[in-house]
């Protein structure tokens, strides 16, 4: 019952419940980048004018940088720098960066200026923090500004009487490289950030599952503590009610009420005694044999029309005994549930061990894993297993996304190595192999080794 409730909370919850929106950017982050850009632009102008002695339009350039600095200062004074910007507002500030850069490049040679590749910076920032729609809009704005600079710009001053004039084909190459760099690098940054976000959300969901499982295992100890604390006051109530019943024997009505009170208090003591007894018995199962672990995992899935065959090999060494670890119970149970969902008729659970390893193999006779995703199974939010040939609609919608990721992560935290394969042709079906080093399997949950019982 407990495992079923936990599975219902986690497995049946849509993946989208764990997919949080992309993180918003703080105003302070944008302002720091704008101050850094202004400082870099001032440094570049100083080096070019004073160091290289190029004749640049210094006053217009300084005017553009001053306007940018005044805007930064105004935003810093007016708003709390630590507030989170709405995506359109952040996109607006990044668009302003692109426009300011365009004006500076117009004054300093256009695409002939080697700093024209700075168009990439605002778009890359948008790709990592803003929605796709706003990122595309900023990318198009940057390409449009680069296109305008291809046709309109002041000449870049050069030393000598005859300035160097680049052929149009070269400028077109610069424009094309900027456009391609904006597209490719933004797409790469977006994909990397998206994968990192998915992994972070999935790991958070994994921690939630483990916390819930551990909480459920702690309820037994809580019940025992409550039974112990309530035992003393209930014993006092029973004792006093018995004395009152003896003292008031002449008053039949009061005596009957007191007798009822004593009987109900005694009943409470009996219930708490059973809870304490169950708790003490349950502590014997804090460590469980491998066969017991498998049977406890298999039991909730036996009545779903799929034949589950369990084979536990008999080895020369003693059967391994491990902790009653919620991570192992949940991980193996989730993989078994997926096998039952996709199986046509039967699921096999095979287990064996030796002095070095402990192994559980779960296989089904379903469609198996699609070859294109076989090596990626266990990643968060992965697409589904391939459809079966018989067209059964009941199993084809089963997922292999967040649930399997959580199961694999929890099992690997216990020291297991989890691998996914398909059965060898002509057989069909999926095979999941879970292998522990025997020392890790027999260790307690905190990692300390314990003697088998």
C-alpha positions as CSV (number, residue, x, y, z in Angstrom):
1,X,0.0,0.0,0.0
2,X,2.8,2.5,0.9
3,X,4.8,1.7,-2.2
4,X,1.8,2.0,-4.4
5,X,0.9,5.4,-2.9
6,X,4.5,6.7,-3.4
7,X,4.6,5.4,-7.0
8,X,1.3,7.2,-7.6
9,X,2.7,10.4,-6.3
10,X,5.9,10.2,-8.4
11,X,5.4,8.0,-11.5
12,X,1.9,9.1,-12.5
13,X,2.8,12.8,-12.2
14,X,3.5,14.3,-15.6
15,X,7.0,15.2,-16.4
16,X,6.0,18.8,-16.9
17,X,5.4,19.1,-13.1
18,X,9.2,19.0,-12.7
19,X,10.0,21.3,-15.6
20,X,10.5,24.7,-14.1
21,X,10.5,27.8,-16.2
22,X,13.9,29.2,-17.4
23,X,15.5,31.2,-14.6
24,X,15.1,35.0,-14.9
25,X,18.1,37.3,-15.0
26,X,18.7,39.7,-12.1
27,X,19.0,43.4,-13.0
28,X,22.4,43.5,-11.3
29,X,23.7,40.9,-13.7
30,X,22.7,42.9,-16.8
31,X,24.0,46.1,-15.2
32,X,27.4,44.5,-14.5
33,X,27.6,43.4,-18.1
34,X,26.7,46.8,-19.3
35,X,29.3,48.5,-17.1
36,X,31.9,46.0,-18.3
37,X,31.0,46.7,-21.9
38,X,31.3,50.5,-21.3
39,X,34.6,50.1,-19.6
40,X,35.9,47.9,-22.5
41,X,34.7,50.4,-25.1
42,X,36.4,53.3,-23.3
43,X,39.6,51.2,-23.0
44,X,39.5,50.3,-26.7
45,X,39.0,54.0,-27.8
46,X,41.8,55.1,-25.5
47,X,44.2,52.5,-26.9
48,X,43.3,53.2,-30.5
49,X,43.5,57.0,-30.2
50,X,46.5,57.3,-27.8
51,X,48.4,54.1,-28.6
52,X,47.8,53.6,-32.3
53,X,47.2,57.3,-33.0
54,X,44.2,56.7,-35.2
55,X,41.9,59.6,-35.9
56,X,38.6,58.4,-34.5
57,X,35.5,60.5,-33.9
58,X,36.2,60.6,-30.2
59,X,33.4,62.9,-29.1
60,X,30.5,61.0,-30.7
61,X,31.9,57.7,-29.3
62,X,32.2,59.1,-25.8
63,X,28.7,60.5,-26.1
64,X,27.3,57.1,-26.9
65,X,29.2,55.5,-24.0
66,X,28.1,58.3,-21.6
67,X,24.5,57.8,-22.5
68,X,24.9,54.1,-21.8
69,X,26.6,54.9,-18.4
70,X,23.9,57.4,-17.4
71,X,21.2,54.8,-18.2
72,X,23.1,52.2,-16.1
73,X,23.3,54.7,-13.2
74,X,19.7,55.6,-13.5
75,X,18.6,52.0,-13.4
76,X,20.8,51.3,-10.5
77,X,19.4,54.2,-8.5
78,X,15.7,53.7,-9.5
79,X,15.4,50.0,-9.1
80,X,16.6,47.3,-6.7
81,X,19.6,45.7,-8.6
82,X,18.8,42.4,-7.0
83,X,15.3,42.1,-8.5
84,X,14.5,39.6,-11.1
85,X,13.8,41.0,-14.5
86,X,10.8,39.9,-16.6
87,X,12.1,38.3,-19.8
88,X,10.8,41.2,-22.1
89,X,12.6,43.7,-19.9
90,X,15.9,41.8,-19.9
91,X,15.5,41.4,-23.7
92,X,15.0,45.1,-24.0
93,X,18.2,45.9,-22.2
94,X,20.1,43.4,-24.3
95,X,18.6,44.9,-27.4
96,X,19.8,48.3,-26.2
97,X,23.3,46.9,-26.0
98,X,23.1,45.7,-29.6
99,X,21.9,49.2,-30.7
100,X,24.7,51.0,-28.8
101,X,27.3,48.7,-30.3
102,X,25.8,49.3,-33.7
103,X,26.2,53.1,-33.3
104,X,29.8,52.7,-32.1
105,X,30.7,50.4,-35.0
106,X,29.0,52.9,-37.4
107,X,31.4,55.5,-36.2
108,X,34.4,53.3,-36.3
109,X,34.4,51.4,-39.6
110,X,31.4,49.1,-39.5
111,X,32.1,45.5,-40.3
112,X,35.8,46.5,-41.0
113,X,36.1,46.9,-37.2
114,X,37.4,43.7,-35.6
115,X,35.1,44.4,-32.7
116,X,32.1,43.7,-34.9
117,X,32.0,40.2,-33.5
118,X,30.8,41.6,-30.2
119,X,27.3,41.2,-31.6
120,X,27.5,37.7,-30.3
121,X,27.6,38.6,-26.6
122,X,24.0,39.9,-26.0
123,X,22.5,37.0,-28.1
124,X,24.5,34.4,-26.2
125,X,23.3,35.9,-22.9
126,X,19.7,35.7,-24.1
127,X,20.2,32.1,-25.3
128,X,21.2,31.0,-21.7
129,X,18.5,32.9,-19.8
130,X,15.6,34.0,-22.0
131,X,12.8,32.2,-23.9
132,X,13.5,31.0,-27.4
133,X,11.2,33.6,-29.0
134,X,13.0,36.5,-27.4
135,X,16.4,35.0,-28.2
136,X,15.4,34.7,-31.9
137,X,14.2,38.3,-31.9
138,X,17.6,39.5,-30.5
139,X,19.5,37.3,-33.0
140,X,17.5,38.8,-35.9
141,X,18.1,42.3,-34.5
142,X,21.8,41.7,-34.4
143,X,21.9,40.3,-37.9
144,X,19.8,43.3,-39.1
145,X,22.2,45.7,-37.5
146,X,25.2,43.9,-39.0
147,X,23.4,44.1,-42.4
148,X,22.9,47.9,-42.0
149,X,26.6,48.3,-41.2
150,X,27.5,46.5,-44.4
151,X,26.0,49.3,-46.4
152,X,26.4,52.3,-44.0
153,X,29.4,53.2,-41.9
154,X,32.1,55.8,-41.5
155,X,35.5,54.7,-42.8
156,X,37.9,53.2,-40.4
157,X,41.0,55.5,-40.3
158,X,44.3,53.9,-41.3
159,X,47.9,55.1,-41.2
160,X,49.2,56.5,-44.5
161,X,47.7,58.7,-47.2
162,X,45.8,55.9,-48.9
163,X,43.5,54.0,-46.5
164,X,43.0,50.3,-46.8
165,X,39.7,49.6,-48.6
166,X,38.3,46.0,-48.2
167,X,36.5,44.5,-51.2
168,X,32.8,43.9,-50.8
169,X,33.3,40.1,-51.0
170,X,35.4,40.3,-47.9
171,X,32.9,42.4,-46.0
172,X,30.2,39.9,-47.1
173,X,32.3,37.1,-45.7
174,X,32.5,39.0,-42.4
175,X,28.8,39.6,-42.3
176,X,28.1,35.9,-43.1
177,X,30.5,34.7,-40.4
178,X,28.8,37.0,-37.8
179,X,25.3,35.7,-38.8
180,X,26.4,32.1,-38.7
181,X,28.3,32.6,-35.4
182,X,25.2,34.2,-33.8
183,X,23.0,31.2,-35.0
184,X,25.4,28.4,-34.2
185,X,26.8,29.6,-30.9
186,X,23.3,30.7,-29.6
187,X,21.9,27.3,-30.5
188,X,24.8,25.5,-28.8
189,X,24.5,27.7,-25.6
190,X,20.7,27.1,-25.6
191,X,21.0,23.3,-25.8
192,X,23.7,23.2,-23.1
193,X,21.7,25.4,-20.8
194,X,18.5,23.4,-21.4
195,X,20.2,20.1,-20.7
196,X,21.7,21.5,-17.5
197,X,18.3,22.7,-16.4
198,X,16.6,19.4,-17.2
199,X,19.3,17.6,-15.2
200,X,18.9,19.9,-12.3
201,X,15.1,19.6,-12.2
202,X,15.4,15.8,-12.5
203,X,17.9,15.6,-9.7
204,X,15.6,17.7,-7.5
205,X,12.8,15.3,-8.3
206,X,15.1,12.4,-7.3
207,X,15.9,14.0,-4.0
208,X,12.1,14.4,-3.4
209,X,11.4,10.8,-4.1
210,X,14.2,9.6,-1.8
211,X,13.1,12.0,0.9
212,X,9.5,10.6,0.7
213,X,10.7,7.0,0.8
214,X,12.9,7.7,3.8
215,X,10.0,9.5,5.5
216,X,7.8,6.5,5.1
217,X,10.4,4.2,6.6
218,X,10.7,6.5,9.6
219,X,7.0,6.3,10.4
220,X,7.5,3.0,12.1
221,X,10.0,4.5,14.6
222,X,7.6,7.5,15.1
223,X,4.8,5.1,16.0
224,X,7.0,3.2,18.5
225,X,8.0,6.5,20.1
226,X,4.4,7.6,20.4
227,X,3.4,4.2,21.9
228,X,6.1,4.5,24.5
229,X,5.2,8.1,25.5
230,X,1.5,7.4,25.7
231,X,1.9,4.1,27.6
232,X,2.5,5.8,31.0
233,X,-0.5,8.2,31.1
234,X,-2.8,5.5,29.9
235,X,-1.6,3.1,32.6
236,X,-2.3,5.9,35.2
237,X,-5.8,6.4,33.8
238,X,-6.5,2.6,34.0
239,X,-5.2,2.5,37.6
240,X,-7.2,5.4,38.8
241,X,-10.3,4.3,37.1
242,X,-10.0,0.9,38.7
243,X,-9.7,2.4,42.2
244,X,-12.7,4.7,41.5
245,X,-14.7,1.8,40.4
246,X,-14.0,0.0,43.7
247,X,-14.7,3.0,45.8
248,X,-18.0,3.8,44.1
249,X,-19.5,0.3,44.0
250,X,-22.8,1.6,45.6
251,X,-23.5,4.1,42.7
252,X,-24.3,1.8,39.8
253,X,-24.6,4.6,37.2
254,X,-21.2,6.2,38.0
255,X,-19.6,2.7,38.4
256,X,-20.8,1.8,34.9
257,X,-19.3,5.0,33.4
258,X,-16.0,4.4,35.2
259,X,-15.9,0.8,34.0
260,X,-16.4,1.9,30.4
261,X,-13.6,4.5,30.9
262,X,-11.3,1.9,32.2
263,X,-12.1,-0.6,29.4
264,X,-11.5,2.0,26.7
265,X,-8.2,3.1,28.3
266,X,-7.2,-0.5,28.5
267,X,-8.1,-0.9,24.8
268,X,-5.9,2.0,24.0
269,X,-3.0,0.3,25.9
270,X,-3.6,-2.9,24.0
271,X,-3.5,-1.1,20.6
272,X,-0.3,0.7,21.6
273,X,1.2,-2.6,22.7
274,X,0.5,-4.1,19.3
275,X,2.1,-1.1,17.6
276,X,5.2,-1.5,19.8
277,X,5.3,-5.2,19.1
278,X,5.0,-4.6,15.3
279,X,7.8,-2.0,15.5
280,X,10.1,-4.4,17.3
281,X,9.3,-7.1,14.9
282,X,9.8,-4.8,12.0
283,X,13.3,-3.9,13.1
284,X,14.2,-7.5,12.3
285,X,13.6,-6.6,8.7
286,X,15.8,-3.6,8.6
287,X,18.2,-6.0,6.9
288,X,16.8,-8.4,4.3
289,X,18.0,-11.2,2.1
290,X,18.2,-10.7,-1.6
291,X,15.3,-13.1,-2.2
292,X,13.2,-11.2,0.3
293,X,14.0,-7.9,-1.4
294,X,12.9,-9.3,-4.8
295,X,9.7,-10.8,-3.5
296,X,8.8,-7.5,-1.8
297,X,9.4,-5.6,-5.0
298,X,7.5,-8.1,-7.2
299,X,4.5,-8.6,-5.0
300,X,2.6,-5.3,-5.9
301,X,2.8,-6.1,-9.6
302,X,1.5,-9.7,-9.7
303,X,-2.1,-9.0,-10.4
304,X,-1.8,-7.0,-13.7
305,X,-2.3,-9.9,-16.2
306,X,1.5,-10.4,-16.7
307,X,3.2,-13.5,-15.5
308,X,6.2,-12.6,-13.4
309,X,8.8,-15.4,-13.1
310,X,11.3,-15.1,-10.3
311,X,14.5,-17.2,-10.4
312,X,17.0,-16.9,-7.6
313,X,20.1,-19.0,-8.3
314,X,21.6,-21.1,-5.5
315,X,25.3,-20.3,-5.2
316,X,28.1,-21.8,-3.1
317,X,28.4,-18.6,-1.0
318,X,25.9,-17.5,1.5
319,X,22.9,-15.4,0.2
320,X,23.7,-11.7,0.5
321,X,21.8,-9.7,3.1
322,X,21.5,-5.9,2.7
323,X,19.9,-3.0,4.3
324,X,16.2,-2.3,3.8
325,X,17.2,0.7,1.6
326,X,14.3,2.8,0.2
327,X,16.5,3.7,-2.7
328,X,17.0,0.1,-3.8
329,X,13.3,-0.8,-3.2
330,X,12.1,2.2,-5.2
331,X,14.7,1.8,-8.0
332,X,14.1,-1.9,-8.6
333,X,10.4,-1.5,-8.2
334,X,10.3,1.3,-10.8
335,X,12.2,-0.8,-13.4
336,X,10.0,-3.8,-12.7
337,X,6.9,-1.6,-13.2
338,X,8.1,-0.4,-16.6
339,X,8.8,-4.1,-17.6
340,X,5.2,-5.0,-16.6
341,X,3.8,-2.0,-18.5
342,X,5.6,-3.0,-21.7
343,X,5.5,-6.8,-21.4
344,X,3.1,-8.8,-23.6
345,X,2.8,-11.9,-21.5
346,X,5.7,-12.4,-19.1
347,X,8.5,-10.7,-17.1
348,X,11.5,-12.5,-15.7
349,X,13.4,-11.5,-12.6
350,X,16.7,-13.4,-12.3
351,X,19.1,-13.0,-9.4
352,X,22.4,-14.6,-8.5
353,X,25.5,-13.8,-6.6
354,X,29.1,-14.8,-5.7
355,X,31.7,-13.6,-3.3
356,X,32.3,-10.4,-5.3
357,X,29.0,-9.3,-6.9
358,X,25.2,-9.3,-6.5
359,X,23.2,-9.2,-9.7
360,X,19.5,-8.7,-10.6
361,X,18.3,-8.9,-14.2
362,X,14.8,-7.8,-15.2
363,X,13.6,-8.7,-18.7
364,X,10.3,-8.6,-20.5
365,X,8.9,-10.0,-23.8
366,X,7.7,-6.6,-25.0
367,X,8.9,-4.5,-28.0
368,X,12.3,-3.7,-26.4
369,X,14.2,-0.4,-26.6
370,X,14.4,1.6,-29.8
371,X,18.0,1.4,-31.1
372,X,18.3,5.2,-31.4
373,X,17.6,5.8,-27.7
374,X,19.1,2.6,-26.3
375,X,22.3,4.4,-25.2
376,X,20.4,7.4,-23.8
377,X,18.0,5.5,-21.5
378,X,18.3,6.9,-18.0
379,X,18.5,10.5,-19.2
380,X,15.8,12.8,-17.8
381,X,12.7,13.5,-20.0
382,X,13.8,11.0,-22.6
383,X,11.2,10.0,-25.3
384,X,9.2,6.8,-25.2
385,X,10.1,3.2,-26.0
386,X,9.2,2.1,-29.5
387,X,5.7,0.9,-30.3
388,X,4.9,-2.7,-30.3
389,X,4.0,-4.7,-33.4
390,X,0.7,-5.8,-32.1
391,X,-0.7,-2.3,-31.7
392,X,-1.6,-2.7,-28.1
393,X,-2.4,0.8,-27.0
394,X,-2.3,0.1,-23.4
395,X,1.5,-0.3,-23.2
396,X,2.7,2.0,-25.9
397,X,2.1,5.2,-24.0
398,X,4.3,4.1,-21.1
399,X,7.1,6.5,-20.3
400,X,10.8,6.0,-20.0
401,X,11.7,9.5,-18.9
402,X,11.9,10.9,-15.4
403,X,10.9,7.8,-13.6
404,X,13.7,5.7,-15.0
405,X,16.2,8.5,-14.5
406,X,15.2,8.7,-10.8
407,X,15.4,4.9,-10.4
408,X,18.8,4.7,-12.1
409,X,20.1,7.6,-10.0
410,X,19.0,6.1,-6.8
411,X,20.4,2.7,-7.6
412,X,23.7,4.1,-8.7
413,X,23.9,6.0,-5.4
414,X,23.8,2.6,-3.6
415,X,26.8,1.4,-5.7
416,X,24.9,-0.4,-8.4
417,X,25.8,-0.3,-12.1
418,X,22.6,-0.2,-14.3
419,X,22.7,-1.2,-18.0
420,X,19.9,-1.4,-20.5
421,X,20.0,-3.8,-23.5
422,X,17.6,-5.8,-25.7
423,X,17.3,-9.5,-26.0
424,X,19.3,-11.2,-28.7
425,X,17.4,-11.9,-31.9
426,X,15.1,-13.8,-32.6
427,X,13.9,-13.1,-29.0
428,X,12.4,-9.6,-28.4
429,X,12.1,-7.6,-25.2
430,X,14.1,-5.3,-22.9
431,X,16.7,-6.4,-20.4
432,X,17.8,-4.3,-17.4
433,X,20.9,-5.5,-15.5
434,X,21.6,-4.2,-12.0
435,X,25.0,-5.2,-10.5
436,X,26.3,-4.3,-7.1
437,X,29.7,-5.1,-5.6
438,X,28.7,-7.5,-2.8
439,X,30.4,-5.4,-0.1
440,X,28.3,-2.3,-1.1
441,X,25.1,-4.3,-1.3
442,X,25.6,-5.7,2.2
443,X,26.6,-2.4,3.7
444,X,24.2,-0.4,5.8
445,X,22.5,2.8,4.4
446,X,25.2,5.0,5.9
447,X,27.9,3.1,4.1
448,X,29.2,1.0,7.1
449,X,29.5,-2.7,6.5
450,X,27.3,-4.9,8.6
451,X,27.3,-8.6,9.3
452,X,24.6,-10.6,7.5
453,X,21.9,-12.2,9.7
